[in-house]
Amino acid sequence: MADNYANAKVVLPRELLALVQQYHSGLLWVPDRGAYYRERDAFIYRLADEGMSVREIATTVHLCENRVRQILRGRE
Protein backbone atom coordinates (compact mmCIF):
# COMPACT_ATOMS: atom_id res chain seq x y z
CA MET A 1 0.00 0.00 0.00
CA ALA A 2 2.87 2.38 0.70
CA ASP A 3 3.77 2.26 -2.99
CA ASN A 4 0.33 3.67 -3.84
CA TYR A 5 0.41 6.48 -1.28
CA ALA A 6 -0.08 9.94 -2.69
CA ASN A 7 -0.50 13.33 -1.07
CA ALA A 8 -4.03 14.55 -1.78
CA LYS A 9 -2.76 18.13 -1.88
CA VAL A 10 -0.60 17.17 -4.83
CA VAL A 11 -2.98 14.94 -6.80
CA LEU A 12 -6.40 16.54 -6.24
CA PRO A 13 -7.65 19.87 -7.54
CA ARG A 14 -7.85 22.44 -4.73
CA GLU A 15 -11.67 22.54 -4.90
CA LEU A 16 -11.98 18.77 -4.60
CA LEU A 17 -9.52 18.64 -1.71
CA ALA A 18 -11.55 21.29 0.13
CA LEU A 19 -14.71 19.25 -0.43
CA VAL A 20 -13.09 16.04 0.86
CA GLN A 21 -11.82 17.91 3.92
CA GLN A 22 -15.41 18.84 4.79
CA TYR A 23 -16.08 15.13 5.35
CA HIS A 24 -12.80 13.67 6.56
CA SER A 25 -9.28 14.52 7.62
CA GLY A 26 -6.49 12.05 8.23
CA LEU A 27 -5.76 8.85 6.36
CA LEU A 28 -8.30 7.96 3.71
CA TRP A 29 -8.29 4.79 1.63
CA VAL A 30 -9.68 5.13 -1.87
CA PRO A 31 -10.19 1.72 -3.49
CA ASP A 32 -9.68 1.30 -7.20
CA ARG A 33 -12.93 0.76 -9.04
CA GLY A 34 -12.47 -2.94 -9.71
CA ALA A 35 -11.19 -3.87 -6.27
CA TYR A 36 -14.10 -2.19 -4.51
CA TYR A 37 -16.70 -4.38 -6.19
CA ARG A 38 -14.62 -7.56 -5.87
CA GLU A 39 -14.12 -6.93 -2.16
CA ARG A 40 -17.79 -6.02 -1.62
CA ASP A 41 -18.98 -9.13 -3.44
CA ALA A 42 -16.55 -11.37 -1.52
CA PHE A 43 -17.90 -9.88 1.71
CA ILE A 44 -21.48 -10.60 0.59
CA TYR A 45 -20.54 -14.21 -0.25
CA ARG A 46 -18.92 -14.61 3.17
CA LEU A 47 -22.00 -13.26 4.95
CA ALA A 48 -24.24 -15.62 2.97
CA ASP A 49 -21.94 -18.57 3.79
CA GLU A 50 -22.28 -17.67 7.47
CA GLY A 51 -26.06 -18.03 7.14
CA MET A 52 -27.07 -14.37 7.06
CA SER A 53 -30.35 -13.71 5.26
CA VAL A 54 -30.56 -11.63 2.09
CA ARG A 55 -32.41 -8.94 4.05
CA GLU A 56 -29.69 -8.81 6.72
CA ILE A 57 -26.94 -8.69 4.10
CA ALA A 58 -28.71 -5.89 2.22
CA THR A 59 -28.98 -3.85 5.40
CA THR A 60 -25.34 -4.50 6.30
CA VAL A 61 -23.89 -3.51 2.91
CA HIS A 62 -26.45 -0.79 2.13
CA LEU A 63 -27.86 -2.41 -1.00
CA CYS A 64 -31.38 -3.42 -1.93
CA GLU A 65 -32.32 -7.06 -1.50
CA ASN A 66 -32.68 -7.55 -5.26
CA ARG A 67 -29.08 -6.40 -5.86
CA VAL A 68 -27.80 -8.79 -3.18
CA ARG A 69 -29.70 -11.64 -4.86
CA GLN A 70 -28.16 -10.69 -8.22
CA ILE A 71 -24.67 -10.75 -6.74
CA LEU A 72 -25.28 -14.11 -5.09
CA ARG A 73 -26.68 -15.57 -8.34
CA GLY A 74 -23.54 -14.43 -10.15
CA ARG A 75 -21.51 -16.64 -7.85
CA GLU A 76 -23.25 -19.82 -8.96
Distance bins in CASP14 RR format, pairs under 12 A and 6 or more apart:
PFRMAT RR
TARGET T0000
AUTHOR 0000-0000-0000
RMODE 2
METHOD distances of the structure
MODEL  1
1 27 0 0 0 0 0 1 0 0 0 0 0
1 29 0 0 0 0 1 0 0 0 0 0 0
1 30 0 0 0 0 0 1 0 0 0 0 0
1 31 0 0 0 0 0 1 0 0 0 0 0
1 32 0 0 0 0 0 1 0 0 0 0 0
1 35 0 0 0 0 0 1 0 0 0 0 0
2 27 0 0 0 0 0 1 0 0 0 0 0
4 11 0 0 0 0 0 1 0 0 0 0 0
4 29 0 0 0 0 1 0 0 0 0 0 0
4 30 0 0 0 0 1 0 0 0 0 0 0
4 31 0 0 0 0 0 1 0 0 0 0 0
4 32 0 0 0 0 1 0 0 0 0 0 0
4 35 0 0 0 0 0 1 0 0 0 0 0
5 11 0 0 0 0 0 1 0 0 0 0 0
5 27 0 0 0 0 1 0 0 0 0 0 0
5 28 0 0 0 0 0 1 0 0 0 0 0
5 29 0 0 0 0 0 1 0 0 0 0 0
5 30 0 0 0 0 0 1 0 0 0 0 0
6 12 0 0 0 0 1 0 0 0 0 0 0
6 17 0 0 0 0 0 1 0 0 0 0 0
6 28 0 0 0 0 0 1 0 0 0 0 0
6 29 0 0 0 0 0 1 0 0 0 0 0
6 30 0 0 0 0 1 0 0 0 0 0 0
7 17 0 0 0 0 1 0 0 0 0 0 0
7 26 0 0 0 0 0 1 0 0 0 0 0
7 27 0 0 0 0 0 1 0 0 0 0 0
7 28 0 0 0 0 0 1 0 0 0 0 0
8 14 0 0 0 0 0 1 0 0 0 0 0
8 16 0 0 0 0 1 0 0 0 0 0 0
8 17 1 0 1 0 0 0 0 0 0 0 0
8 18 0 0 0 0 0 1 0 0 0 0 0
8 19 0 0 0 0 0 1 0 0 0 0 0
8 20 1 0 0 1 0 0 0 0 0 0 0
8 21 0 0 0 0 1 0 0 0 0 0 0
8 24 0 0 0 0 0 1 0 0 0 0 0
8 25 0 0 0 0 0 1 0 0 0 0 0
8 26 0 0 0 0 1 0 0 0 0 0 0
8 27 0 0 0 0 0 1 0 0 0 0 0
8 28 1 0 0 1 0 0 0 0 0 0 0
8 29 0 0 0 0 0 1 0 0 0 0 0
8 30 0 0 0 0 1 0 0 0 0 0 0
9 16 0 0 0 0 0 1 0 0 0 0 0
9 17 1 0 0 1 0 0 0 0 0 0 0
9 18 0 0 0 0 0 1 0 0 0 0 0
9 20 0 0 0 0 0 1 0 0 0 0 0
9 21 0 0 0 0 0 1 0 0 0 0 0
10 17 0 0 0 0 1 0 0 0 0 0 0
11 17 0 0 0 0 1 0 0 0 0 0 0
11 20 0 0 0 0 0 1 0 0 0 0 0
11 30 0 0 0 0 0 1 0 0 0 0 0
12 18 0 0 0 0 1 0 0 0 0 0 0
12 19 0 0 0 0 1 0 0 0 0 0 0
12 20 1 0 0 1 0 0 0 0 0 0 0
12 21 0 0 0 0 0 1 0 0 0 0 0
12 28 0 0 0 0 0 1 0 0 0 0 0
12 30 0 0 0 0 0 1 0 0 0 0 0
13 19 0 0 0 0 1 0 0 0 0 0 0
13 20 0 0 0 0 0 1 0 0 0 0 0
14 20 0 0 0 0 0 1 0 0 0 0 0
14 21 0 0 0 0 0 1 0 0 0 0 0
15 21 0 0 0 0 0 1 0 0 0 0 0
15 22 0 0 0 0 0 1 0 0 0 0 0
16 22 0 0 0 0 0 1 0 0 0 0 0
16 23 0 0 0 0 0 1 0 0 0 0 0
16 30 0 0 0 0 0 1 0 0 0 0 0
17 23 0 0 0 0 0 1 0 0 0 0 0
17 24 0 0 0 0 0 1 0 0 0 0 0
17 25 0 0 0 0 0 1 0 0 0 0 0
17 28 0 0 0 0 0 1 0 0 0 0 0
18 25 0 0 0 0 0 1 0 0 0 0 0
20 26 0 0 0 0 0 1 0 0 0 0 0
20 28 1 0 0 1 0 0 0 0 0 0 0
20 30 0 0 0 0 1 0 0 0 0 0 0
21 28 0 0 0 0 0 1 0 0 0 0 0
24 30 0 0 0 0 0 1 0 0 0 0 0
29 35 0 0 0 0 0 1 0 0 0 0 0
29 36 0 0 0 0 0 1 0 0 0 0 0
29 39 0 0 0 0 0 1 0 0 0 0 0
30 36 0 0 0 0 1 0 0 0 0 0 0
31 37 0 0 0 0 1 0 0 0 0 0 0
31 38 0 0 0 0 1 0 0 0 0 0 0
31 39 1 0 0 1 0 0 0 0 0 0 0
31 40 0 0 0 0 1 0 0 0 0 0 0
32 38 0 0 0 0 1 0 0 0 0 0 0
32 39 0 0 0 0 0 1 0 0 0 0 0
33 39 0 0 0 0 0 1 0 0 0 0 0
33 40 0 0 0 0 0 1 0 0 0 0 0
34 40 0 0 0 0 1 0 0 0 0 0 0
34 41 0 0 0 0 0 1 0 0 0 0 0
34 42 0 0 0 0 0 1 0 0 0 0 0
35 41 0 0 0 0 0 1 0 0 0 0 0
35 42 0 0 0 0 0 1 0 0 0 0 0
36 42 0 0 0 0 0 1 0 0 0 0 0
36 43 0 0 0 0 0 1 0 0 0 0 0
36 61 0 0 0 0 0 1 0 0 0 0 0
37 43 0 0 0 0 0 1 0 0 0 0 0
37 44 0 0 0 0 0 1 0 0 0 0 0
37 61 0 0 0 0 0 1 0 0 0 0 0
37 63 0 0 0 0 0 1 0 0 0 0 0
37 67 0 0 0 0 0 1 0 0 0 0 0
37 71 0 0 0 0 1 0 0 0 0 0 0
38 44 0 0 0 0 0 1 0 0 0 0 0
38 45 0 0 0 0 0 1 0 0 0 0 0
38 71 0 0 0 0 0 1 0 0 0 0 0
39 45 0 0 0 0 0 1 0 0 0 0 0
39 46 0 0 0 0 0 1 0 0 0 0 0
39 61 0 0 0 0 0 1 0 0 0 0 0
40 46 0 0 0 0 0 1 0 0 0 0 0
40 47 0 0 0 0 0 1 0 0 0 0 0
40 57 0 0 0 0 0 1 0 0 0 0 0
40 60 0 0 0 0 0 1 0 0 0 0 0
40 61 1 0 0 1 0 0 0 0 0 0 0
40 62 0 0 0 0 1 0 0 0 0 0 0
40 63 0 0 0 0 1 0 0 0 0 0 0
40 67 0 0 0 0 0 1 0 0 0 0 0
40 68 0 0 0 0 0 1 0 0 0 0 0
40 71 0 0 0 0 1 0 0 0 0 0 0
41 47 0 0 0 0 0 1 0 0 0 0 0
41 48 0 0 0 0 0 1 0 0 0 0 0
41 57 0 0 0 0 0 1 0 0 0 0 0
41 61 0 0 0 0 1 0 0 0 0 0 0
41 63 0 0 0 0 0 1 0 0 0 0 0
41 67 0 0 0 0 0 1 0 0 0 0 0
41 68 0 0 0 0 1 0 0 0 0 0 0
41 70 0 0 0 0 0 1 0 0 0 0 0
41 71 1 0 1 0 0 0 0 0 0 0 0
41 72 0 0 0 0 1 0 0 0 0 0 0
41 73 0 0 0 0 0 1 0 0 0 0 0
41 74 0 0 0 0 1 0 0 0 0 0 0
41 75 1 0 0 1 0 0 0 0 0 0 0
42 48 0 0 0 0 0 1 0 0 0 0 0
42 49 0 0 0 0 0 1 0 0 0 0 0
42 61 0 0 0 0 0 1 0 0 0 0 0
42 71 0 0 0 0 0 1 0 0 0 0 0
42 72 0 0 0 0 0 1 0 0 0 0 0
42 75 0 0 0 0 1 0 0 0 0 0 0
43 49 0 0 0 0 0 1 0 0 0 0 0
43 50 0 0 0 0 0 1 0 0 0 0 0
43 52 0 0 0 0 0 1 0 0 0 0 0
43 57 0 0 0 0 1 0 0 0 0 0 0
43 60 0 0 0 0 1 0 0 0 0 0 0
43 61 1 0 0 1 0 0 0 0 0 0 0
43 62 0 0 0 0 0 1 0 0 0 0 0
43 63 0 0 0 0 0 1 0 0 0 0 0
43 68 0 0 0 0 0 1 0 0 0 0 0
43 71 0 0 0 0 0 1 0 0 0 0 0
43 72 0 0 0 0 0 1 0 0 0 0 0
44 50 0 0 0 0 0 1 0 0 0 0 0
44 51 0 0 0 0 0 1 0 0 0 0 0
44 52 0 0 0 0 1 0 0 0 0 0 0
44 54 0 0 0 0 1 0 0 0 0 0 0
44 56 0 0 0 0 0 1 0 0 0 0 0
44 57 1 0 1 0 0 0 0 0 0 0 0
44 58 0 0 0 0 1 0 0 0 0 0 0
44 60 0 0 0 0 1 0 0 0 0 0 0
44 61 1 0 0 1 0 0 0 0 0 0 0
44 62 0 0 0 0 0 1 0 0 0 0 0
44 63 0 0 0 0 1 0 0 0 0 0 0
44 65 0 0 0 0 0 1 0 0 0 0 0
44 67 0 0 0 0 1 0 0 0 0 0 0
44 68 1 0 0 1 0 0 0 0 0 0 0
44 69 0 0 0 0 0 1 0 0 0 0 0
44 70 0 0 0 0 0 1 0 0 0 0 0
44 71 1 0 1 0 0 0 0 0 0 0 0
44 72 1 0 0 1 0 0 0 0 0 0 0
44 73 0 0 0 0 0 1 0 0 0 0 0
44 74 0 0 0 0 0 1 0 0 0 0 0
44 75 0 0 0 0 1 0 0 0 0 0 0
45 51 0 0 0 0 0 1 0 0 0 0 0
45 52 0 0 0 0 0 1 0 0 0 0 0
45 57 0 0 0 0 1 0 0 0 0 0 0
45 61 0 0 0 0 0 1 0 0 0 0 0
45 68 0 0 0 0 0 1 0 0 0 0 0
45 71 0 0 0 0 1 0 0 0 0 0 0
45 72 1 0 0 1 0 0 0 0 0 0 0
45 73 0 0 0 0 0 1 0 0 0 0 0
45 74 0 0 0 0 1 0 0 0 0 0 0
45 75 1 0 1 0 0 0 0 0 0 0 0
45 76 0 0 0 0 0 1 0 0 0 0 0
46 52 0 0 0 0 1 0 0 0 0 0 0
46 57 0 0 0 0 1 0 0 0 0 0 0
46 60 0 0 0 0 0 1 0 0 0 0 0
46 61 0 0 0 0 0 1 0 0 0 0 0
46 71 0 0 0 0 0 1 0 0 0 0 0
46 72 0 0 0 0 0 1 0 0 0 0 0
46 75 0 0 0 0 0 1 0 0 0 0 0
47 53 0 0 0 0 1 0 0 0 0 0 0
47 54 0 0 0 0 1 0 0 0 0 0 0
47 55 0 0 0 0 0 1 0 0 0 0 0
47 56 1 0 0 1 0 0 0 0 0 0 0
47 57 1 0 1 0 0 0 0 0 0 0 0
47 58 0 0 0 0 0 1 0 0 0 0 0
47 59 0 0 0 0 0 1 0 0 0 0 0
47 60 1 0 0 1 0 0 0 0 0 0 0
47 61 1 0 0 1 0 0 0 0 0 0 0
47 63 0 0 0 0 0 1 0 0 0 0 0
47 68 0 0 0 0 1 0 0 0 0 0 0
47 71 0 0 0 0 0 1 0 0 0 0 0
47 72 0 0 0 0 1 0 0 0 0 0 0
48 54 1 0 0 1 0 0 0 0 0 0 0
48 55 0 0 0 0 0 1 0 0 0 0 0
48 56 0 0 0 0 1 0 0 0 0 0 0
48 57 1 0 0 1 0 0 0 0 0 0 0
48 58 0 0 0 0 0 1 0 0 0 0 0
48 60 0 0 0 0 0 1 0 0 0 0 0
48 61 0 0 0 0 0 1 0 0 0 0 0
48 68 0 0 0 0 1 0 0 0 0 0 0
48 69 0 0 0 0 0 1 0 0 0 0 0
48 71 0 0 0 0 1 0 0 0 0 0 0
48 72 1 0 1 0 0 0 0 0 0 0 0
48 73 0 0 0 0 0 1 0 0 0 0 0
48 74 0 0 0 0 0 1 0 0 0 0 0
48 75 0 0 0 0 1 0 0 0 0 0 0
48 76 0 0 0 0 0 1 0 0 0 0 0
49 57 0 0 0 0 0 1 0 0 0 0 0
49 72 0 0 0 0 0 1 0 0 0 0 0
49 75 0 0 0 0 0 1 0 0 0 0 0
50 56 0 0 0 0 0 1 0 0 0 0 0
50 57 0 0 0 0 1 0 0 0 0 0 0
50 60 0 0 0 0 0 1 0 0 0 0 0
51 57 0 0 0 0 1 0 0 0 0 0 0
51 72 0 0 0 0 0 1 0 0 0 0 0
52 58 0 0 0 0 1 0 0 0 0 0 0
52 59 0 0 0 0 1 0 0 0 0 0 0
52 60 1 0 0 1 0 0 0 0 0 0 0
52 61 0 0 0 0 0 1 0 0 0 0 0
52 68 0 0 0 0 1 0 0 0 0 0 0
52 72 0 0 0 0 0 1 0 0 0 0 0
53 59 0 0 0 0 1 0 0 0 0 0 0
53 60 0 0 0 0 0 1 0 0 0 0 0
53 65 0 0 0 0 1 0 0 0 0 0 0
53 68 0 0 0 0 1 0 0 0 0 0 0
53 69 0 0 0 0 0 1 0 0 0 0 0
53 72 0 0 0 0 0 1 0 0 0 0 0
54 60 0 0 0 0 0 1 0 0 0 0 0
54 61 0 0 0 0 0 1 0 0 0 0 0
54 63 0 0 0 0 1 0 0 0 0 0 0
54 64 0 0 0 0 1 0 0 0 0 0 0
54 65 1 0 1 0 0 0 0 0 0 0 0
54 66 0 0 0 0 1 0 0 0 0 0 0
54 67 0 0 0 0 1 0 0 0 0 0 0
54 68 1 0 1 0 0 0 0 0 0 0 0
54 69 1 0 1 0 0 0 0 0 0 0 0
54 70 0 0 0 0 0 1 0 0 0 0 0
54 71 0 0 0 0 1 0 0 0 0 0 0
54 72 1 0 0 1 0 0 0 0 0 0 0
54 73 0 0 0 0 0 1 0 0 0 0 0
55 61 0 0 0 0 0 1 0 0 0 0 0
55 63 0 0 0 0 0 1 0 0 0 0 0
55 64 0 0 0 0 0 1 0 0 0 0 0
55 65 1 0 1 0 0 0 0 0 0 0 0
55 66 0 0 0 0 0 1 0 0 0 0 0
55 68 0 0 0 0 1 0 0 0 0 0 0
55 69 0 0 0 0 0 1 0 0 0 0 0
56 63 0 0 0 0 0 1 0 0 0 0 0
56 65 0 0 0 0 1 0 0 0 0 0 0
56 68 0 0 0 0 1 0 0 0 0 0 0
57 63 1 0 0 1 0 0 0 0 0 0 0
57 64 0 0 0 0 0 1 0 0 0 0 0
57 65 0 0 0 0 1 0 0 0 0 0 0
57 66 0 0 0 0 0 1 0 0 0 0 0
57 67 0 0 0 0 1 0 0 0 0 0 0
57 68 1 0 1 0 0 0 0 0 0 0 0
57 69 0 0 0 0 1 0 0 0 0 0 0
57 71 0 0 0 0 1 0 0 0 0 0 0
57 72 0 0 0 0 1 0 0 0 0 0 0
58 64 1 0 0 1 0 0 0 0 0 0 0
58 65 1 0 1 0 0 0 0 0 0 0 0
58 66 0 0 0 0 1 0 0 0 0 0 0
58 67 1 0 0 1 0 0 0 0 0 0 0
58 68 1 0 1 0 0 0 0 0 0 0 0
58 69 0 0 0 0 1 0 0 0 0 0 0
58 70 0 0 0 0 0 1 0 0 0 0 0
58 71 0 0 0 0 0 1 0 0 0 0 0
58 72 0 0 0 0 0 1 0 0 0 0 0
59 65 0 0 0 0 1 0 0 0 0 0 0
59 68 0 0 0 0 1 0 0 0 0 0 0
60 68 0 0 0 0 1 0 0 0 0 0 0
61 67 0 0 0 0 1 0 0 0 0 0 0
61 68 1 0 0 1 0 0 0 0 0 0 0
61 71 0 0 0 0 1 0 0 0 0 0 0
61 72 0 0 0 0 0 1 0 0 0 0 0
62 68 0 0 0 0 0 1 0 0 0 0 0
63 69 0 0 0 0 1 0 0 0 0 0 0
63 70 0 0 0 0 1 0 0 0 0 0 0
63 71 1 0 0 1 0 0 0 0 0 0 0
63 72 0 0 0 0 0 1 0 0 0 0 0
64 70 0 0 0 0 1 0 0 0 0 0 0
64 71 0 0 0 0 0 1 0 0 0 0 0
65 71 0 0 0 0 0 1 0 0 0 0 0
65 72 0 0 0 0 0 1 0 0 0 0 0
66 72 0 0 0 0 0 1 0 0 0 0 0
66 73 0 0 0 0 0 1 0 0 0 0 0
67 73 0 0 0 0 0 1 0 0 0 0 0
67 74 0 0 0 0 0 1 0 0 0 0 0
68 74 0 0 0 0 0 1 0 0 0 0 0
68 75 0 0 0 0 0 1 0 0 0 0 0
69 75 0 0 0 0 0 1 0 0 0 0 0
69 76 0 0 0 0 0 1 0 0 0 0 0
70 76 0 0 0 0 0 1 0 0 0 0 0
END
